[in-house]
Amino acid sequence: MIIGGRESDESESRVVEEIDFIKRNLVSLPALKQGRVQPSSFLVNDAIYVFGGAAAQGSGEAVIGEKLALRENRWREVISRASEAKQTQPDGFNPAALLYE
């Protein structure tokens, strides 16, 4: 998977591509909602989660990442529902928040 990165104009990329080594080509997936550089990502069940690599959004809710629901083929924001938890990292990310997602 290729997720995010830096564009030629130094902006954060929203690109998501899957490398198909058998067919020797790239398959484009829906673009991220927010450009990201060096994000962390992982696959759980039928969803790809992407965290970090982006500036915090200015909404009232604590957006901590994005999730691509593969069956729906669209990105959704992952919002922290654990605002009362006391072990929040300096960047606002709370790993325990995933339990509430």
N, C-alpha and C positions, 0 to 999 in steps of 0.2 A: 504494500500500500504506500502511496505517496500522499501525505496529508499536510497541506500548508507549505510553508517555506517563504522565500523572499522572491518577489518579482524583479524584473530587470530595472524597474524604477525605484527599487528599495522598499516598496510597500509590502504589507503582509499579504500572503497568498491565501485564496479561498479554495484552491484546487484540491480535489480528491480523486485519485486515480488508483486503479487496481492493475497490477502487472499480471498478465496471463502468460505464464512461461510456456505452456503447452502450445498455444496458438501464436505466441511471440508478438503480442500486441498489448496496448494499453486500453483499459476499459474505463471510461469516465463515469464517475458517480456524482450525485448532486453536490454542488458547491457548499462549503461551510457557510453558516450565517455570518460569521465574522472571520476576517483574515487572521492567520496565526503563523508565527515563526517558532520552530522547534517545540511543537506541542507534544504532550504525552498522549498516547492512545492505547486502547485495548479493546478486545472483542469479548463480549459476554452474551451468551445465548445468541439471539438474532439481532444484536445491536452493536454498533461501534461507538465507543465513548472517546471524546477528545477533550483534554483539559490543558490549560496553560497556553503560553505562547501568544497571548493577546491581552490588550489593555482591558481593564474592567469596564463594563458598560454602565451607562449612567442611569439605568432604570432603578426604581425603588426596591426591586427584588435583587437578591444576591445570586447573579448568574455565575455559575462556577465552571460551566463547560457546555458541550453539545453532545447530542446522541443521534446517530443515524439509525432509525428503525428500518432494518433491511426489508422487511415485508411491506412497509409503507413507502420506502425509498424517499424519505424526507428527513431533514434535520429538525430536532427540537432542542430547545434550551434546557439544560439541567440546572435547576434552581435549588439552592440550599433551603431546606425546610427546617434546619437545625440551628436557627439563629441564637437559641438560648444555650447551645453547647459552648463550653468554656475553652475548648482546645482548638480554636481557630488559628490557622497559620497567619503570618504577617500579611500575606497577599489576599486574605479573606477566604481561602479554600479550607474547608473542613472535611477531611476524609469520611467522617461519620455521616456527613450529609447524604452520601450515596445511599445509605440505608433508608432514607426517607423519600428518595426519588421515585 
